[in-house]
């Protein structure tokens, strides 16, 4: 991951805090198309999974910009479904 070391470390620090049950984080990652957001998120999610940290992901979509709570739907669905969601 070229040029994103600082961002990667900052996000992985959030994962470490969550893994240690020291806190939780909500991260909003936004930027222009093609700057490596998906790659960065993929690495951080892999680190979270390796640490046993539950990650809930929502994404925006220009086509769905008028749909209320579009980005939150997969997050809420996973929380309602239960399963591996810690209490």
Secondary structure, 3 states (H helix, E strand, C coil): CCCCHHHHHHHHHHHHHHHCCCCCCCCCCCCCCCCCHHHHHHHHHHHHHHHCCCCCCCCCCHHHCCCCCHHHHHHHHHHHHCCCCCC
